[in-house]
Amino acid sequence: MNLGIENKVALVTAASKGIGQAIAMELIREGAQVVICSRSEDRINDSARHIEEKTGKKVLALAADVSTKEGVNGLLDQVLKRYGRIDMLVANAGGPPGGQFMDFADEDWQKAFDTNVMSVVRLVRGVVPSMRKTGGGRIITVASTSVKVPIQGLVLSNVMRTGVAGLMKTLSIELGPDNILVNTVCPGRIATDRVRQIDEARADKQGIAIEKVEEQMKAGIPLGRYGTPEEFARTAVFLLSDANTYVTGSTLMIDGGMVTAL
């Protein structure tokens, strides 16, 4: 299948590792010009070197804190000055810390809101003018299966991810006439550092080995295993591509069948 993204410009945030890095790599393999960012200059440069070693192609790495207005605006300015357009946006950000409702103060809620909700708001607001000018575009945000079924011990993530899914559904209605397709992709148990941290916390709480936690989780996945970042990335890149002409406003579970909600 010709995805039709060769030489198009993609911006992928939180791409120093895991899902973000995998999406960036898949986009580059399909011929896109890709910009990646994270808060840490060292980590994002390491990611760029890793991607270039694997693909043989260059990627532009920028340090930016997308939880702040200044960080988002500075990032978008740099990309638009260099390329003059942004055709594809992956609005991704690290998940907030785990814990129960009574564990968190107002400051924790505000930080999670800025990182996981306002980052999406500002990034989308910043790329829409470019997409309208060029006749359309594709936007995805990386959320969580918690938008369907809340995950115990991740109250901040449950709330923020659900809010983002609502935002994206609304944007699909508002931006559809501009040929800007907007979707939410929700990883289940994808083998990333974030998932391993969650498993380690659950293992500590239960007083068992992490391998036992992984066995418990795999028992609830029809495919019987954790997914890989590369598997997630292939689905994400289709949604970002010109091959996707009619999928918008969707909240897609990429979870091996784990979520049983309709």
C-alpha positions in Angstrom: 0.0 0.0 0.0 1.3 3.4 -0.9 0.8 5.6 2.2 1.5 8.8 0.2 3.6 10.5 2.9 7.0 10.7 1.1 8.6 14.1 1.8 5.7 15.2 3.9 6.6 16.8 7.2 5.7 15.1 10.5 6.2 16.3 14.1 6.3 13.7 16.8 6.5 14.8 20.4 7.8 12.7 23.3 9.9 10.7 20.9 13.0 10.0 22.9 11.9 6.4 23.4 9.0 3.9 23.3 5.9 4.6 21.3 6.9 8.1 20.1 10.3 6.9 18.9 8.7 3.9 17.1 6.2 6.1 15.3 8.9 8.5 14.2 11.0 5.6 12.9 8.1 4.1 10.9 7.3 7.5 9.4 10.9 7.9 8.3 10.9 4.5 6.7 7.9 5.6 4.7 9.8 8.6 3.4 8.5 11.4 5.6 10.6 14.3 6.9 10.4 13.9 10.6 11.0 16.2 13.6 11.2 14.6 17.0 11.3 16.3 20.4 11.4 15.7 24.1 12.3 17.8 27.2 15.8 16.4 27.4 18.3 17.5 24.7 20.6 14.6 25.5 17.8 12.0 25.3 16.3 13.3 22.1 19.7 13.5 20.4 20.3 9.9 21.5 17.0 9.0 20.0 17.9 10.7 16.7 21.1 8.8 16.5 19.3 5.5 17.2 16.7 6.2 14.5 19.4 7.2 12.0 21.4 4.0 12.7 18.3 1.9 12.1 17.0 3.7 9.1 20.0 5.3 7.4 18.0 8.6 7.3 18.3 11.9 9.0 15.8 13.2 11.6 15.6 16.6 13.1 15.8 16.5 16.9 14.7 19.4 19.1 14.4 19.9 22.8 11.1 21.3 23.9 8.8 21.1 27.0 5.4 20.7 25.5 3.7 21.2 28.9 4.4 25.0 28.6 3.0 27.5 26.1 6.5 28.8 25.4 7.8 25.3 24.8 5.1 24.5 22.2 5.3 27.9 20.5 9.1 27.7 20.2 9.0 24.1 18.9 6.4 25.0 16.2 8.3 28.1 15.2 11.4 26.1 14.6 9.7 23.4 12.5 7.7 25.9 10.4 10.8 28.1 9.8 12.7 25.1 8.5 10.1 23.3 6.5 7.3 25.8 6.0 4.6 23.3 6.8 3.5 20.5 9.1 1.4 17.8 7.4 1.2 15.2 10.3 1.2 15.7 14.0 1.6 13.1 16.7 0.7 14.8 20.0 2.3 12.5 22.6 3.4 13.1 26.2 4.6 11.1 29.0 2.0 9.8 31.4 1.5 11.4 34.9 2.6 9.5 38.0 0.6 6.7 39.4 -1.4 6.9 42.6 -4.8 7.1 44.3 -7.1 10.1 44.3 -6.1 11.2 47.8 -2.4 11.1 47.0 -2.4 14.2 44.9 -2.5 17.9 45.6 -3.8 20.7 43.3 -0.3 21.1 41.9 -0.2 17.5 40.8 -3.5 17.9 39.0 -2.3 21.1 37.3 0.9 19.6 36.1 -0.9 16.6 34.7 -3.4 18.9 33.0 -0.6 21.0 31.4 1.4 18.0 30.3 -1.4 15.8 28.9 -4.2 18.1 28.0 -2.9 21.6 27.3 0.0 20.2 25.3 -2.5 18.7 22.8 -4.6 21.9 22.8 -1.6 24.1 21.9 0.0 21.7 19.5 -3.2 21.3 17.5 -3.9 25.0 17.6 -0.4 25.6 16.2 -0.5 23.2 13.3 -4.1 23.8 12.0 -3.2 27.0 10.1 -0.5 25.2 8.2 -2.7 22.2 7.4 -5.5 24.5 6.2 -3.1 26.3 4.0 -1.9 23.1 2.3 -5.4 21.5 2.0 -5.5 19.2 4.9 -3.5 17.1 7.3 -3.6 14.3 9.8 -3.4 14.5 13.6 -3.3 11.7 16.2 -2.9 11.8 19.9 -1.6 9.0 22.1 -3.9 8.3 25.0 -4.6 5.1 26.9 -7.1 2.3 27.1 -8.3 4.1 30.3 -10.5 6.2 28.1 -12.7 3.1 28.0 -11.9 1.4 31.3 -10.2 3.3 34.1 -7.0 1.8 35.3 -6.6 1.4 39.1 -3.9 3.5 40.5 -3.7 5.8 37.6 -6.3 8.4 38.5 -4.5 11.4 36.9 -4.0 9.5 33.6 -7.6 8.3 33.6 -9.0 11.8 33.9 -6.6 13.5 31.5 -6.7 10.9 28.8 -10.5 10.8 28.8 -10.5 14.6 28.4 -8.2 14.4 25.4 -10.4 11.8 23.7 -13.3 14.2 24.1 -11.3 17.0 22.7 -10.2 15.0 19.7 -13.8 13.8 18.9 -14.9 17.5 19.0 -12.0 18.5 16.7 -12.8 15.9 14.2 -16.2 17.6 13.7 -14.7 21.1 13.6 -11.8 20.3 11.4 -13.4 17.7 9.0 -14.4 20.4 6.5 -10.7 21.3 6.2 -9.8 17.7 5.3 -7.9 17.4 8.7 -8.5 13.9 10.0 -8.2 13.6 13.8 -7.9 10.4 15.8 -7.0 9.1 19.2 -4.9 5.9 19.5 -4.9 4.0 22.8 -2.1 1.6 23.7 -2.8 -1.4 25.8 0.0 -3.4 27.2 2.7 -2.2 24.9 6.2 -3.2 26.0 7.6 0.2 26.9 9.5 1.6 29.9 6.2 3.2 31.1 4.4 -0.1 31.2 7.3 -1.8 32.9 7.2 0.9 35.6 3.5 0.3 36.1 4.1 -3.4 36.4 7.0 -2.9 38.9 4.7 -0.7 41.0 2.0 -3.4 41.0 4.5 -6.1 41.8 5.8 -4.1 44.8 2.3 -3.5 46.1 1.4 -7.1 45.8 4.8 -8.4 47.1 5.3 -10.6 44.0 7.8 -10.8 41.2 7.3 -8.6 38.2 7.2 -11.7 36.0 4.1 -12.8 37.9 2.4 -9.5 37.2 3.2 -9.9 33.6 1.6 -13.3 33.6 -1.5 -11.9 35.2 -1.8 -9.2 32.6 -1.2 -11.5 29.6 -3.9 -13.7 30.9 -6.4 -10.9 30.2 -5.1 -10.3 26.6 -6.7 -12.5 24.0 -3.5 -12.5 21.9 -1.7 -13.7 25.1 1.2 -11.2 24.9 2.3 -7.6 25.2 2.4 -5.6 22.0 5.6 -4.0 20.6 6.1 -0.3 19.9 6.6 -1.2 16.3 3.2 -2.9 16.1 1.6 0.2 17.6 3.5 2.5 15.2 2.3 0.7 12.0 -1.3 1.4 12.9 -0.5 5.0 13.9 1.3 5.7 10.7 -1.6 4.4 8.6 -3.9 6.9 10.4 -1.4 9.7 9.7 -1.1 8.9 6.0 -2.9 9.7 2.8 -4.0 6.1 2.7 -6.4 7.0 5.5 -9.1 9.0 3.8 -12.2 8.3 5.9 -11.2 7.5 9.5 -11.6 10.5 11.7 -13.0 11.0 15.2 -12.2 7.5 16.2 -10.7 6.3 19.5 -8.8 3.2 18.5 -7.7 0.5 21.0 -4.3 -1.0 20.0 -4.4 -3.6 22.8 -4.5 -7.2 21.5 -8.2 -7.4 22.3 -7.6 -6.6 26.1 -10.4 -4.0 26.4 -13.7 -5.8 26.4 -15.9 -2.7 26.4 -17.8 -2.0 23.2 
